[in-house]
Amino acid sequence: MKRKPLFNLVLGILVIIVLSACSGQDSDGDDLSDAVAQGVAATLTKQAWNDELESAHQTEEVAEQEEETATPEPIVHVVFPDYLPGSNTFVSDFSSLDYAPEKTTPGDYFQMNRMERPFSAEDMEYFADLDIIRVNLKADSPWFYATFILAGDLRDEGNIHYALEFDLDTDGRGDFLVWAVLPSDSEWTTDGVQVLEDADDDVGGVYPLQMEDPNPDLNGYEKTIFDAGVGDDPDLAWIRRDPEETKQLQIAFKESIVGSDGFLWSAWADDGLMDPALFDYNDQFTLEDAGSPHNENQEYPLKLVYQVDSTCRSWYGMTPIGTEPGLCAGEYADQPGAGNGDGNGDDNDNGNGNGDKLGSCVVDPTGLPVCGPCLPTCPQDQNCIACVLP
């Protein structure tokens, strides 16, 4: 490619020399010779500059190619999770398993960001490994272990995501999200695990958890602080299949994510939108566009928001006052005398005879079939039902 410019250069110099020779030696001969020499020098300088420029371009291209093909530095893990069974706190969730043959479920409260949608769009195919029944959370410093208990066996493979959402200041807005892809086996791995932050505090829109008009300016969880081992702490969060239960999986995360002041938390299973940048989903889609899984609802069947399940929020390391958005009611206990927090069991079980400790849950004053947190006693002048304390 360089021969043609060089040939042209040589040809030009020869033409100049020939013309100079044909002109003879006159009084201007010396000036002409000087002009020819200067022209040749300038031409050679320009050619040298072009050669240098071409060489620089080639060097840059080689460097870019080497950078693209360079092997990334291996991630070195320092601390590995183990596992501690049991729970310090839990969330239980409505299961659609019994309703699946009819392709419907009454457990969805889209307006409150409580998704019960383990069905495909339009044809309402049911996916049991998206249907959360319960999630246990156990603390074992420096780790927390969350065990997801699902309605059916985990599929062999897939892009389904399981997640834990944390509200650190109890305002209803999620602050951090541990977002993890279904793992292939029962070995702890950071592959496919992310920890995301809502750094600009816009998750939940104006009214956290409540449905609002779609707002494309909301960016959800926009900051990635951990991605498959890449981050300030390469051991921040992990996932695995439960080695003993085919309907369970476990997420381990460092307590550094949630701090020491206590927090609210909830769980997600998502094989539909799978986009934390759109959280909360009910701030990005109307109920008409999202559809409904309840066949008696005029928006039935599911449309744009599908194959997703989420829970209410439980708490850890703090005592809720009962007005925090999204709180669970615990497991309701249909017991005589419900409302005083004493239950009716004997002195050993302090509740319903099953070893559960009963508390009191303030019934939602709006008439919705939800309740506040399960508290040790019923607040004065409130209407309560009994619930099982976490």
C-alpha positions as CSV (number, residue, x, y, z in Angstrom):
1,M,0.0,0.0,0.0
2,K,3.0,2.4,0.6
3,R,4.7,1.8,-2.8
4,K,2.4,4.0,-4.9
5,P,3.0,7.2,-2.8
6,L,6.7,6.5,-2.7
7,F,6.8,5.9,-6.6
8,N,4.9,9.2,-7.1
9,L,7.4,11.0,-4.9
10,V,10.4,9.7,-6.8
11,L,8.8,10.4,-10.1
12,G,8.1,14.0,-9.0
13,I,11.7,14.5,-8.0
14,L,13.0,13.2,-11.4
15,V,10.6,15.5,-13.3
16,I,12.0,18.5,-11.3
17,I,15.6,17.5,-12.0
18,V,15.0,17.0,-15.7
19,L,13.3,20.3,-16.0
20,S,16.1,21.9,-14.2
21,A,18.7,20.3,-16.5
22,C,16.8,21.4,-19.7
23,S,16.7,25.0,-18.6
24,G,20.5,25.3,-18.8
25,Q,22.8,27.3,-16.5
26,D,21.8,30.9,-16.5
27,S,22.0,33.7,-14.0
28,D,19.1,32.2,-12.1
29,G,20.5,28.7,-12.1
30,D,21.7,28.8,-8.5
31,D,18.2,30.1,-7.4
32,L,16.5,27.3,-9.4
33,S,18.7,24.7,-7.9
34,D,18.0,26.0,-4.4
35,A,14.3,26.0,-5.1
36,V,14.5,22.4,-6.3
37,A,16.4,21.3,-3.2
38,Q,13.9,23.0,-0.9
39,G,11.0,21.5,-2.8
40,V,12.6,18.0,-2.5
41,A,13.3,18.5,1.2
42,A,9.7,19.7,1.9
43,T,8.3,16.8,-0.1
44,L,10.5,14.3,1.8
45,T,9.5,15.9,5.2
46,K,5.8,15.6,4.4
47,Q,6.3,12.0,3.3
48,A,8.1,11.3,6.6
49,W,5.3,12.9,8.5
50,N,2.7,10.7,6.7
51,D,4.8,7.6,7.3
52,E,5.0,8.4,11.1
53,L,1.2,9.1,11.2
54,E,0.5,5.8,9.5
55,S,2.8,4.0,11.8
56,A,1.1,5.6,14.9
57,H,-2.3,4.5,13.6
58,Q,-1.1,0.9,13.1
59,T,0.4,0.9,16.6
60,E,-2.9,2.1,18.1
61,E,-4.9,-0.5,16.3
62,V,-2.5,-3.3,17.5
63,A,-2.8,-2.0,21.1
64,E,-6.6,-2.0,20.8
65,Q,-6.7,-5.5,19.5
66,E,-4.4,-6.7,22.3
67,E,-6.6,-5.0,24.9
68,E,-9.7,-6.7,23.5
69,T,-8.1,-10.1,23.6
70,A,-6.3,-9.7,26.9
71,T,-7.2,-12.2,29.6
72,P,-8.8,-10.5,32.6
73,E,-7.2,-10.9,35.9
74,P,-8.6,-13.8,37.9
75,I,-10.9,-13.0,40.8
76,V,-9.4,-14.1,44.1
77,H,-11.9,-15.0,46.8
78,V,-10.8,-14.6,50.4
79,V,-13.9,-15.5,52.5
80,F,-16.4,-18.2,51.4
81,P,-19.9,-18.7,52.8
82,D,-20.8,-21.9,54.6
83,Y,-24.4,-22.3,55.7
84,L,-26.3,-22.0,59.0
85,P,-29.9,-23.5,58.9
86,G,-32.9,-22.0,60.6
87,S,-34.1,-18.4,60.6
88,N,-34.0,-15.3,62.6
89,T,-36.7,-13.8,60.4
90,F,-38.8,-14.9,57.5
91,V,-41.4,-13.9,54.9
92,S,-44.2,-16.2,53.8
93,D,-46.0,-15.6,50.5
94,F,-49.3,-16.6,48.9
95,S,-48.9,-19.7,46.7
96,S,-50.8,-20.0,43.4
97,L,-50.2,-23.7,43.1
98,D,-53.8,-24.8,43.9
99,Y,-55.2,-22.2,41.5
100,A,-52.8,-23.0,38.6
101,P,-55.0,-25.6,36.8
102,E,-57.6,-22.8,36.4
103,K,-54.9,-20.4,35.2
104,T,-55.7,-17.8,37.8
105,T,-54.8,-16.6,41.3
106,P,-56.4,-14.1,43.7
107,G,-53.1,-13.3,45.5
108,D,-51.8,-10.4,43.3
109,Y,-51.8,-6.8,44.6
110,F,-50.1,-5.0,41.8
111,Q,-51.3,-1.6,43.1
112,M,-49.2,-2.2,46.2
113,N,-46.2,-3.8,44.4
114,R,-47.0,-7.2,45.7
115,M,-46.7,-9.4,42.6
116,E,-48.2,-12.9,42.5
117,R,-47.7,-13.6,38.8
118,P,-45.9,-16.9,38.4
119,F,-47.6,-17.2,35.0
120,S,-46.7,-16.5,31.4
121,A,-48.3,-13.6,29.5
122,E,-51.6,-14.3,27.7
123,D,-51.8,-18.1,27.9
124,M,-51.2,-18.1,31.7
125,E,-48.8,-21.1,31.9
126,Y,-47.8,-21.7,35.5
127,F,-44.2,-21.9,36.7
128,A,-43.8,-23.4,40.2
129,D,-40.2,-22.4,40.6
130,L,-41.3,-18.8,40.4
131,D,-43.9,-19.2,43.1
132,I,-42.3,-18.2,46.4
133,I,-43.8,-19.9,49.5
134,R,-41.4,-18.8,52.1
135,V,-37.9,-17.3,52.5
136,N,-35.9,-17.8,55.7
137,L,-33.2,-15.3,56.7
138,K,-30.4,-16.4,59.1
139,A,-27.6,-14.3,60.5
140,D,-24.2,-15.8,61.0
141,S,-21.6,-13.0,61.0
142,P,-20.2,-11.9,58.6
143,W,-22.9,-13.6,56.6
144,F,-26.7,-13.6,56.1
145,Y,-28.2,-16.7,54.5
146,A,-31.5,-16.5,52.7
147,T,-33.3,-19.8,51.8
148,F,-35.9,-19.6,49.1
149,I,-38.6,-22.2,49.4
150,L,-40.6,-22.6,46.2
151,A,-43.8,-24.4,45.1
152,G,-42.0,-26.6,42.6
153,D,-38.6,-28.0,41.6
154,L,-36.0,-25.6,40.2
155,R,-35.7,-26.0,36.5
156,D,-32.4,-27.5,35.2
157,E,-31.3,-24.2,33.6
158,G,-32.6,-20.8,32.8
159,N,-32.1,-17.1,33.2
160,I,-34.6,-16.7,36.0
161,H,-33.4,-14.3,38.7
162,Y,-33.9,-14.5,42.5
163,A,-33.5,-11.4,44.5
164,L,-33.5,-9.8,48.0
165,E,-34.5,-6.2,48.3
166,F,-33.4,-4.1,51.4
167,D,-35.1,-1.0,52.7
168,L,-32.5,0.4,55.2
169,D,-34.4,3.6,56.3
170,T,-37.9,1.9,56.4
171,D,-39.4,4.5,54.0
172,G,-40.8,1.9,51.6
173,R,-38.1,2.5,49.0
174,G,-35.6,-0.3,48.3
175,D,-32.0,0.8,48.8
176,F,-30.1,-2.2,47.8
177,L,-30.9,-5.3,45.7
178,V,-29.0,-8.6,45.6
179,W,-29.9,-9.9,42.1
180,A,-28.8,-13.4,41.2
181,V,-29.3,-15.8,38.3
182,L,-30.4,-19.4,38.8
183,P,-27.1,-21.4,39.4
184,S,-26.3,-24.6,37.7
185,D,-25.4,-26.7,40.8
186,S,-25.1,-26.7,44.6
187,E,-21.7,-25.1,44.8
188,W,-21.5,-21.6,46.1
189,T,-20.8,-19.2,43.2
190,T,-20.6,-15.4,42.6
191,D,-21.3,-16.0,38.8
192,G,-24.4,-14.2,37.8
193,V,-24.7,-12.4,41.1
194,Q,-25.0,-8.6,41.3
195,V,-25.5,-6.1,44.2
196,L,-27.2,-3.0,43.0
197,E,-27.9,0.3,44.7
198,D,-30.5,3.0,44.2
199,A,-28.0,5.8,44.7
200,D,-30.4,8.6,43.6
201,D,-33.2,7.4,45.8
202,D,-35.9,7.2,43.1
203,V,-37.1,3.6,43.5
204,G,-40.8,3.7,44.4
205,G,-41.4,7.1,42.7
206,V,-43.2,9.7,44.8
207,Y,-45.2,7.3,46.9
208,P,-43.2,4.2,47.7
209,L,-44.8,0.8,46.8
210,Q,-48.0,2.5,45.6
211,M,-48.9,2.4,41.9
212,E,-48.3,5.7,40.1
213,D,-48.6,6.9,36.5
214,P,-45.7,5.5,34.4
215,N,-42.6,7.6,34.7
216,P,-39.7,6.9,32.3
217,D,-37.5,9.3,34.2
218,L,-37.2,6.8,37.1
219,N,-34.1,4.7,36.7
220,G,-34.5,2.2,39.5
221,Y,-31.4,0.4,40.7
222,E,-28.9,2.3,38.6
223,K,-25.6,1.6,40.3
224,T,-23.7,-1.7,40.3
225,I,-21.4,-2.1,43.3
226,F,-20.7,-5.9,42.8
227,D,-20.8,-7.9,39.6
228,A,-19.9,-11.6,39.7
229,G,-17.0,-11.0,42.0
230,V,-15.9,-7.6,40.6
231,G,-16.1,-4.9,43.2
232,D,-14.5,-3.6,46.3
233,D,-15.3,-6.8,48.0
234,P,-15.0,-9.9,45.7
235,D,-16.9,-12.0,48.3
236,L,-19.9,-9.8,48.8
237,A,-22.8,-12.1,47.6
238,W,-23.2,-15.7,46.4
239,I,-25.8,-18.1,45.3
240,R,-26.3,-21.9,45.1
241,R,-29.0,-24.6,44.8
242,D,-29.9,-26.2,48.0
243,P,-27.8,-29.4,48.1
244,E,-30.6,-31.4,49.8
245,E,-33.9,-29.8,48.5
246,T,-34.8,-29.5,44.8
247,K,-37.4,-26.8,45.5
248,Q,-34.9,-24.6,47.4
249,L,-32.0,-22.3,46.7
250,Q,-29.8,-20.1,48.9
251,I,-28.3,-16.6,48.7
252,A,-25.5,-15.6,51.0
253,F,-24.5,-12.0,51.4
254,K,-22.3,-9.9,53.6
255,E,-23.7,-7.9,56.5
256,S,-21.7,-4.9,55.1
257,I,-24.5,-4.4,52.6
258,V,-27.2,-3.8,55.2
259,G,-25.2,-2.3,58.0
260,S,-25.9,-2.6,61.7
261,D,-29.0,-0.5,62.3
262,G,-31.6,-3.0,61.2
263,F,-33.5,-3.2,58.0
264,L,-36.7,-4.3,56.2
265,W,-36.4,-6.9,53.4
266,S,-38.4,-8.8,50.8
267,A,-37.8,-11.4,48.2
268,W,-38.3,-11.7,44.4
269,A,-38.4,-14.3,41.7
270,D,-38.4,-12.9,38.2
271,D,-38.3,-14.5,34.8
272,G,-40.3,-11.8,32.9
273,L,-39.1,-8.3,32.7
274,M,-35.9,-9.0,34.8
275,D,-34.9,-5.3,34.8
276,P,-34.0,-3.6,38.1
277,A,-33.8,-0.3,36.3
278,L,-37.6,-0.5,36.1
279,F,-38.2,-1.0,39.8
280,D,-40.8,-0.5,41.1
281,Y,-42.7,-2.2,38.2
282,N,-46.0,-0.6,39.2
283,D,-44.5,2.8,38.6
284,Q,-43.7,1.9,35.0
285,F,-46.8,0.1,33.9
286,T,-50.5,0.7,34.4
287,L,-52.7,-2.1,35.5
288,E,-54.3,-2.2,32.1
289,D,-50.9,-2.7,30.4
290,A,-49.6,-5.1,33.1
291,G,-52.7,-7.3,33.1
292,S,-54.1,-9.3,36.0
293,P,-53.7,-12.9,36.9
294,H,-57.2,-13.0,38.5
295,N,-59.8,-14.3,36.0
296,E,-62.5,-12.1,37.5
297,N,-60.5,-9.0,37.0
298,Q,-61.3,-7.0,33.8
299,E,-57.6,-6.7,33.0
300,Y,-57.2,-10.5,32.9
301,P,-54.9,-12.2,31.6
302,L,-51.3,-11.1,32.3
303,K,-49.8,-8.9,29.6
304,L,-46.6,-6.8,30.1
305,V,-45.8,-7.7,33.7
306,Y,-45.6,-11.5,33.9
307,Q,-43.6,-14.4,35.4
308,V,-42.7,-12.5,38.6
309,D,-43.4,-13.1,42.3
310,S,-42.6,-10.8,45.2
311,T,-43.2,-10.9,49.0
312,C,-44.2,-8.5,51.7
313,R,-41.4,-7.1,53.9
314,S,-40.1,-8.6,57.1
315,W,-37.5,-7.0,59.4
316,Y,-34.3,-7.7,61.1
317,G,-32.3,-5.9,63.9
318,M,-35.1,-3.3,64.6
319,T,-38.6,-3.1,65.9
320,P,-41.1,-1.7,63.4
321,I,-43.7,0.8,64.7
322,G,-46.4,-0.6,62.4
323,T,-46.7,2.2,59.8
324,E,-43.7,1.2,57.6
325,P,-44.8,0.6,54.0
326,G,-44.9,-3.0,52.8
327,L,-44.6,-4.8,56.2
328,C,-45.8,-8.4,56.5
329,A,-48.5,-9.5,58.9
330,G,-46.7,-12.7,59.7
331,E,-48.8,-15.9,59.6
332,Y,-52.3,-15.2,60.8
333,A,-53.5,-17.3,63.7
334,D,-57.3,-17.9,63.9
335,Q,-57.4,-18.1,67.7
336,P,-60.1,-17.1,70.2
337,G,-59.1,-13.9,72.0
338,A,-57.0,-12.7,69.1
339,G,-56.1,-9.0,69.5
340,N,-54.5,-9.0,73.0
341,G,-51.3,-10.7,71.9
342,D,-51.6,-13.4,74.6
343,G,-52.9,-16.2,72.4
344,N,-54.7,-19.1,74.0
345,G,-52.0,-21.8,74.3
346,D,-50.3,-23.1,77.4
347,D,-47.3,-21.5,79.0
348,N,-44.9,-23.5,76.9
349,D,-46.0,-22.5,73.4
350,N,-47.5,-19.1,74.2
351,G,-49.8,-19.3,71.3
352,N,-51.6,-21.9,69.2
353,G,-50.3,-25.2,70.6
354,N,-47.7,-25.7,67.8
355,G,-44.8,-24.0,69.6
356,D,-45.4,-20.7,67.7
357,K,-45.4,-17.5,69.6
358,L,-48.4,-15.3,68.8
359,G,-48.4,-11.6,68.4
360,S,-50.9,-9.0,67.1
361,C,-51.4,-7.5,63.7
362,V,-53.2,-4.2,63.1
363,V,-55.8,-4.7,60.4
364,D,-55.4,-2.4,57.4
365,P,-58.0,0.4,58.0
366,T,-58.7,0.7,54.2
367,G,-60.3,-2.7,54.2
368,L,-57.7,-4.3,52.0
369,P,-57.0,-8.0,52.9
370,V,-53.6,-7.1,54.3
371,C,-52.2,-6.3,57.8
372,G,-49.4,-4.5,59.4
373,P,-46.4,-6.1,61.1
374,C,-46.8,-8.9,63.6
375,L,-46.1,-7.1,66.9
376,P,-45.8,-8.5,70.5
377,T,-49.0,-6.7,71.6
378,C,-51.9,-4.9,69.9
379,P,-51.5,-1.1,70.1
380,Q,-54.2,0.6,72.1
381,D,-57.5,1.4,70.3
382,Q,-56.5,-0.6,67.3
383,N,-58.4,-3.5,65.6
384,C,-56.0,-6.5,65.5
385,I,-55.9,-10.2,64.6
386,A,-53.5,-12.7,65.9
387,C,-50.4,-13.6,64.0
388,V,-47.3,-15.8,64.5
389,L,-44.2,-13.8,65.4
390,P,-41.2,-14.3,63.2
